[in-house]
Every structure is written in structure tokens, then in C-alpha cells.
Amino acid sequence: MQFLIAFVAIVGVLCAVDLVLSVGVIRRLREHSEALEALRRGPSVMAPAGSAVGPFTAVTTDGETVSDVTLPETPTLVGVFSPGCPACAERLPSFVDAAENHDGGRPAVLAVLAGREEDVAAERAALEPVARVVIESGGGGLTRALSVSGFPAFALVDASRRVLASGTAMEGLRT
């Protein structure tokens, strides 16, 4: 009889230890899932969804003045690129494709090239047919207004200057 009581006590202790370990494993899996989701979304390189774009005024390569108060009613697709950035070169074609199919057409697409004019000539040539292009060197007003901290950076911005979506890839930004 004492043997049976001891056996049941040992089984009970083992079950309690197993329960504590299982709770720890589940907690750790949740942490890992959150970390993997953050990696999938990519680093935050631009103002996040829901935030307001700061005031800006810039002149496009066509000589048109664009500002935070002249955003069209259709959400504006924004892409920010830098010369010599391998990820920018890789994602430029998907931005051009999205710009070609974006509601509102060229007036609702804004491309920012962060660099000297002679360094961004190839990107400018690819973007001008589908977007209004702004060239900024030395961290211009538009990159500051969008809180750009890395390249490439993409966003959808509505007429009230709210960021609808942002990220480092075009997925999830199409309307």
C-alpha cells in the first residue's frame, strides 16, 4: 500500500513538473512567433501605418511643386530609393509595376530618389513615366516628413496625410 502511495505521489510530482515546463515552452513559442512576425514585416524604415506625414514641399523633376497639402484624393503610392542600394535595385521593378496599375495614375504616385542627380539617373529614367519624381540629397524635407530611416521604403498616404500602410516591400501596400 505504501508503495502505491509513493508511486502516485511521484507521478503527481512529475505531472506538475511537466505542466510547468509546458507553460514555459508555450510562452517561449509565443515570443518566437512575435519575433518571426516582426522579421517577416521587415524593419521599420518609414512612418508606420496610422501616423501622420509631416509637412513638406518639394519640386519634381518635371518642375511641379508637391506638398503635404496637394496630395490627391486617391491614396498616394510613395517609394523612396537610394543609389547603390541592392535592395532598392531589386524592388524598383515591383514599384514601377504597382505604379503603372495604381488608382489615380501618375499624379497619385510619388518616387523619392535620395542622392545626387548624377547618381540616380537610371532610377529616374525608370520612374518618370509612372511617377512624379523628387530628387533629394542630404536628407531632404520629404524623407524627413516620411520619417525615412532606411531604403527602400514604401507607403500609401491618404489625402489627409495619414500613412495607410508602409514597409520595405510592395506586398500589402496595393489598394
Rosetta blueprint (number, residue, H / E / L):
1 M L
2 Q H
3 F H
4 L H
5 I H
6 A H
7 F H
8 V H
9 A H
10 I H
11 V H
12 G H
13 V H
14 L H
15 C H
16 A H
17 V H
18 D H
19 L H
20 V H
21 L H
22 S H
23 V H
24 G H
25 V H
26 I H
27 R H
28 R H
29 L H
30 R H
31 E H
32 H H
33 S H
34 E H
35 A H
36 L H
37 E H
38 A H
39 L H
40 R H
41 R H
42 G L
43 P L
44 S L
45 V L
46 M L
47 A L
48 P L
49 A L
50 G L
51 S L
52 A E
53 V L
54 G L
55 P L
56 F L
57 T E
58 A E
59 V E
60 T L
61 T L
62 D L
63 G L
64 E L
65 T E
66 V E
67 S E
68 D L
69 V L
70 T L
71 L L
72 P L
73 E L
74 T L
75 P L
76 T E
77 L E
78 V E
79 G E
80 V E
81 F E
82 S L
83 P L
84 G L
85 C L
86 P H
87 A H
88 C H
89 A H
90 E H
91 R H
92 L H
93 P H
94 S H
95 F H
96 V H
97 D H
98 A H
99 A H
100 E H
101 N L
102 H L
103 D L
104 G L
105 G L
106 R H
107 P H
108 A H
109 V E
110 L E
111 A E
112 V E
113 L E
114 A E
115 G L
116 R L
117 E H
118 E H
119 D H
120 V L
121 A H
122 A H
123 E H
124 R H
125 A H
126 A H
127 L H
128 E L
129 P L
130 V L
131 A L
132 R E
133 V E
134 V E
135 I E
136 E E
137 S L
138 G L
139 G L
140 G L
141 G H
142 L H
143 T H
144 R H
145 A H
146 L L
147 S L
148 V L
149 S L
150 G L
151 F L
152 P L
153 A E
154 F E
155 A E
156 L E
157 V E
158 D L
159 A L
160 S L
161 R L
162 R E
163 V E
164 L E
165 A E
166 S E
167 G E
168 T L
169 A L
170 M L
171 E L
172 G L
173 L L
174 R L
175 T L
